[in-house]
């Protein structure tokens, strides 16, 4: 076979065979055994007086193969090949000429050698053959520098508006590649590109629209104007229309729905694209609408309707695209997707397993409690047929379903334990174990069942990481169960049978049982003594330490599980800062913020994360509704801890969603995020400068607190320089009474020093002047002080709270389109977490009850029961019952509704 591949006269393909013969034969590669030295020897055929086009094509093909496989040619070898290829210009063979163009592009000759081939390529640019003209444009733009580009600029402008679509597209694509290093030259071709954007050819129009956007990529205002003009123009190319839909989505991404239900800018255009005759445009528009930030159910409806039609398409690619998009929508708006459930049920038996998997996981997110067993049965029929990536998606969907319907935890836990015993890779098994860990933490009734399944799993687990995770959990949760002794056998087996890492984890887990259960202490001491002869230092050291502790030495049994009352992340940073500076003074641990005290029913999980974080840690598989509402606090916590002036404030309780304080398309863009602390509020202002001719320094925001008398401005952290088209942060801190629910309206003024840019040097002037810019007012509401929290058992948590704190009242909500709209509105006002799937109102229901859970600042739990009813005239009434850890908090919830 190698000899055949080396023979330049041999055909590049093997002899044709019948289909039935091919199935049993190994695929033949024409490049098997190719050697660079032999191919370079063959390249001498380029110098033959009588050029053989077919033979030269075969040699160039081998050269291109070597280049694309990463083979490196020396400068001398590349020069010899390049000069040999240039001699082939004398042969007027179309196929050979195409191979020559590819070879010259891939070899990329040096600046000294480019001039040799330029004249030949220029000649081809003026050829009557479109194939020569288009390819010569591509090659020239790939190999020339800026100086030579200026000389051929006239020819490239003509090529952009050429009547031949092939030539025009080649010139436009080449211009896109040239933008990186020669942007100023390409920007002079705007008129020609705009003319090409009106071309009737689909591909030319597509490339022209892409180039127009690339020319304005760094100017948001220019992009907005371009999108406005293109949406009014007649863009006929489906591909160009898809690009335009994406650009429109970018423009409206930062915009918020207007007051009184006003639509976003350009939303009408996206909705009109749903009626386009090209399926690719319809899908692109539907996907863009579904991906809008803070998209409402009303905006989603037309897109969901179109995707529902695609579910029954005869084309597999359309079915896949539709169900994949709906699967993503179901994470945040499961109720909007429920109308498609009947169509998706038919896709469970689809021949394409990717489609079937996405359909079943979407149904898991949108289905009701009664359909769980049926769905699990259907899933089990094809789990073994799909790849691990899709299995992980299924597992995450099951986890979210279990959190939504805790009563079904037994059936769902049994399913997870079943698939845990099957074959699978590390990531798949890790996803299952993490899901069981989350369910054990969030659903108390699932603890013993889950621990039992995990004990069976580690008996035959090949992954060290997962075994140590499970052993750690057993050490934490096992002693708290009714029969802790039954877990000791599984743990001790790991000390006997596993590797050193797992043995060390098992020793620590075993010691936890001895420390927490006095009745089991003598037995655990006997077992730990057997580990003293282990051949690993770490295992022996842990066994010796824990034995001393269990026998009353080295701190006693309490020291087996030491309690750390400081924030570990903040302590790590403080120690790093201490070591970076002078260490003549001892480290002061009092500067480290204390750890947060978990509230009742909202403890810290076995993974070391707050419950909300655990519920959200599964990634894209978890829905935001009925599992964990989006909490941006974790996103900002690290940033806030890194700012020395804010560190003394302690840990942030809650971070609110960003609020825009400037109009669209103004010279400055400012967003505000409110961070709630125990006795302070930190206002973080994300600032962006869009004026290239100015530098803004010493940027801060002054606040007028006349309408917020309960606040007092403490200090500001200014921004040194507001970045151009980037984001910089400045902070203003106000204080309030600890734990108080202070509210009010804040007037904001952006203050800064302006320095003009000298156009001749591009540097900022030394002298500047002070200026200010009026921002939008900002409201601090009671809802800012409440954080959603997930509960596994709402009824149990409700009964645990003191009935004396219960406050009840009735409210009229006016005329609504339906109960669902009223439910969503009240949930949005309170900012609390719906429990047990109660936020979904059954179709045509005339009454409904919603359960909400939250934590107020100071880590005080609040639970809410809301009963809704709607009459024949669509007037909605609501009965609100609140229980909290204090009567004042219950009254605060009612006050939120009254103020709204």
DACORLIN-V965175 format. One record per backbone hydrogen bond with DSSP energy under -1.0 kcal/mol. CO is the residue of the C=O (numbers start at 0). NH is the residue of the N-H. Records with the same first field share a line. If there is no record, write none. Layout:
# DACORLIN-V965175
CO->NH / NH
This chain:
# DACORLIN-V965175
0->4
1->5
2->6
6->9
17->21
18->22
21->24
28->31
30->33
34->38
35->39
36->40
37->41
38->42
40->43
41->44
42->45
43->46
44->47
51->55
52->56
53->57
54->58
55->59
56->60
57->61
58->62
59->63
60->64
61->65
62->66
63->67
64->68
65->70
66->69
73->77
74->78
75->79
76->80
77->81
78->82
79->83
80->84
81->85
84->87
85->88
86->89
87->90
90->92
92->96
93->97
94->98
95->99
96->100
97->101
98->102
99->103
100->104
101->105
102->106
103->107
109->113
112->115
113->117
116->120
117->121
118->122
119->123
120->124
123->126
128->132
129->133
130->134
131->135
132->136
133->137
134->138
135->139
136->140
137->141
138->142
139->143
144->148
145->149
147->151
151->155
152->156
153->157
154->158
155->159
156->160
158->161
163->167
164->168
165->169
166->170
167->171
168->172
169->173
170->174
171->175
172->176
173->177
174->178
177->181
181->185
182->186
184->187
185->188
186->189
188->192
189->193
190->194
191->195
192->196
194->197
195->198
200->204
201->205
202->206
203->207
204->208
205->209
206->210
207->211
208->212
209->213
210->214
213->216
215->218
218->222
219->223
220->224
221->225
222->226
223->227
224->228
225->229
226->230
228->232
232->234
236->240
237->241
238->242
239->243
240->244
241->245
242->246
243->247
244->248
245->249
246->250
247->251
258->261
263->266
265->269
266->270
267->271
268->272
271->274
272->275
277->281
278->282
279->283
280->284
281->285
282->286
283->287
284->288
285->289
286->290
288->291
291->294
295->299
296->300
299->303
300->304
301->305
302->306
303->307
304->308
305->309
306->310
309->312
314->318
315->319
316->320
317->321
318->322
319->323
320->324
321->325
322->326
323->327
324->328
325->329
328->331 / 332
330->623
336->339
337->340
339->343
340->344
346->349
351->355
352->356
353->357
354->358
355->359
356->360
357->361
358->362
359->363
360->364
361->365
362->366
367->370
368->371
370->374
371->375
372->376
373->377
374->378
375->379
378->381 / 382
381->384
386->390
387->391
388->392
389->393
390->394
391->395
392->396
393->397
394->398
395->399
396->400
397->401
398->402
399->403
400->404
404->407
405->408
407->411
408->412
409->413
410->414
411->415
412->416
413->417
414->418
415->419
424->428
425->429
426->430
427->431
428->432
429->433
430->434
431->435
432->436
433->437
434->438
435->439
436->440
437->441
438->442
442->445
443->446
445->449
446->450
447->451
448->452
449->453
450->454
451->455
452->456
453->457
456->459
462->466
463->467
464->468
465->469
466->470
467->471
468->472
469->473
470->474
471->475
472->476
473->477
476->479
477->480
482->485
483->486
484->487
486->490
487->491
488->492
490->494
491->495
492->496
493->497
498->502
499->503
500->504
501->505
502->506
503->507
504->508
505->509
506->510
507->511
508->512
509->513
510->514
511->515
512->516
519->523
520->524
521->525
522->526
523->527
524->528
527->530
528->531
530->533
535->539
536->540
537->541
538->542
539->543
540->544
541->545
542->546
543->547
544->548
545->549
546->550
547->552
548->551
552->555
555->558
556->559
564->594
566->570
567->571
568->572
569->573
570->574
571->575
572->576
573->577
574->578
575->579
587->590
588->591
592->566
598->601
604->607
608->604
609->613
610->614
611->615
615->618
618->621
631->635
632->636
635->639
636->640
637->641
639->642
642->645 / 646
645->648
646->649
653->675
658->671
660->775
666->689
668->687
669->660
670->685
671->658
672->683
673->655
674->681
675->652 / 653
677->738
678->735
679->676
680->733
681->674
682->731
683->672
684->729
685->670
686->727
687->668
688->724
690->693
692->756
694->754
695->721
696->752
698->718
699->750
701->748
703->746
704->707
706->744
707->710
711->734
714->732
716->730
718->698
719->697
722->688
727->686
729->684
730->716
731->682
732->713 / 714
733->680
734->711
736->739
739->741
743->779
745->777
746->703
747->774
748->701
749->772
750->699
751->770
752->696
753->768
754->694
755->764
757->761
762->757
768->753
770->751
772->749
777->745
779->743
780->783
781->784
782->785
784->856
786->854
792->796
793->797
794->798
795->799
801->804
802->805
806->881
808->879
810->877
813->875
817->821
818->822
819->823
820->824
821->825
822->826
823->827
824->828
825->829
826->830
832->852
834->837
836->839
841->844
845->869
847->867
849->865
850->834
851->863
852->788 / 832
853->861
854->786
855->858 / 859
859->855
860->884
861->853
862->882
863->851
864->880
865->849
866->878
867->847
868->876
870->873
873->815
874->870
875->812
876->868
877->810
878->866
879->808
880->864
881->806
882->862
885->889
886->890
887->891
888->892
889->893
890->894
891->895
892->896
893->897
894->898
895->899
